[in-house]
Amino acid sequence: MTSVGARTAHRLMAAAVATGLSAAGVAAGAPPAAAHPAAGPYAAQDVPAGGQPEQRNGATATLNGLTTADEAVITVDGERQEIKAGLFEMAVDGGGTLQTYGIDALNPVREQSRYAEGEWKTSPLWGNRNAGRIRWVVDHSYPHRNDLQALAKAAGAKRLTPQAAAAGTQVAIWRFAEKGARGDVGGGGRGAAPQEPPSITPTDPAARKLAGYLVKRARSMAEPGPSLAFDRAEVSGKSGSRTGPVAVRTSASTVSVAPSPRAASAGVRIVDKRGEPVESARNGTKVYFELPKSAEPGAASLTAQAAAKVPVGRVLTGAGERGRGQAQILAGSSQATVSATASVNWAERDPVPATTSRENCAGHGVDIDVDNSGDATFPLRVGKEREEIAGGERGTVTVPVEEDQPYRIPVRGPHGYAKTFSGVLDCTTSAAVGGVTRRSAPATAERPATVGGGGAVVGEGDLARTGGGETRLFAAVAIGLLAVGFTTLRIVRRGGK
């Protein structure tokens, strides 16, 4: 989808000139961001070289490609094109395999892209009136229901091959995703206005019958819970205190809980509310950090890990600043390694900060949540904006980010406190914001066939590719928006927790 990427780059370049972003002090050729803290007493997040994200919850995986698929036809504004539709496979970090379907038919998929488990509200399923029906489809079709004979009988088909079953299931998901998507995303990252959803039809007659059956029979189902997560990614407290809790949310029967090597060496213990050591946990378990009586500020983290099947219906979105690509919904999982991290900052006095980020699709941006457990005001810098969080208060800074736009948000505070949050805001489908039209959907190798990943190469002008000047420009513009854009601050007293 070369032309789409090129048009997006041109729009961002124009926006940069119009708002003076070229003077924001960021080099367009700067290297891509990695989520990591800087040096200083609070720089103890134990982030490995290579840039693992600080806020890690559940499964993280690499897309290996399309494994089981068949032909389909997509029609956009009268333009008819052949694509591959079917089941993707991902390799989970630490072991395990995931099977997924795409959610956004007109957004390209790249092999070896990085994905992370997340929530519907931070994905193209946000506000999608058919999100629960999409969950029903993956729960009631291939491969979760792998009796193809029974599935064919239910659909009124003579016979279903795995390829036809995968294609029919994928098409049903795309139909629901596109027809139920919102079109009111602020900024219009892929286009200016909503348009009619694309028409998508499997080539195989049995796959067509299955797609029709699934769309007709689907009922709404609730979003499944995470494979493994903490309810809070970072907390703060006074030296010598028992700080927390952070609650475990998991689909596993049991998870291991352990302090990081740096935490253990600093004398941090992981305990329950009575102060008893905690080495394992289950869903709902609350754990605390028992902090050392140190006069110096410090930081540490804990990790929870388990072997579990990721629940069918969980969403996976691109991980990190280069994580652009078609969001996926989980259709099958082997036993996989899942993990979650939570960190703590402490000091004897002065500000004691904790910051976490969450993508806010309804607010068209990224929320930075700040908690100051200290007894002095915390001067917070988000980008080039400065806010003050008084002792005992919590606040939220909302940074506006356009749809489909990579962002990199640096957060700075006293005593060397530094974190950077990065990602890509992906809150709706391409068609919902008018991102592809007859003119912009080329009938060449860059055509929407790339959505199926079946060997077509994403064009060099597409911003989804790895490397290249346009991606760097994207990042530079995103940082520039933070410099000259606006933020809103909401303050909540500690008693309101």
Protein Blocks (a to p, Z undefined) as FASTA:
>chain_A
ZZlmmmmmmmmmmmmmmnopmmnopafkbccddddddedjklmnopaehiiafbdghjad
ddfbjfbdcdddddeehiacdddddddddddehiacdddddfblmbccdehiacddddfk
lcfknopaklmmmmmmmmmmcfklmcfklmmmmnopabdcfklmmmmmmmmmmmmmmmmp
cckbghilnbmbdcdddddddfblklmmmmmmmmmmpccddddddfbdcfbfbdcddehi
acdddddddfbfbdcddddfklmmnopacddfkopacfbdcehiacdddddddfbdcddd
ddddddddddehiacddedjklgccddddfbdcdddddddddddddfbdjdddddddddf
knopaddddddfbfbdcdddehjaccdddehiacdddddddehiacddddddeehiacdd
dddddfbdfklnopacfklmccbfklmklmnonopacdfklmkbggdjklmmmmmmmmmm
mmmmccddddddfklZZ
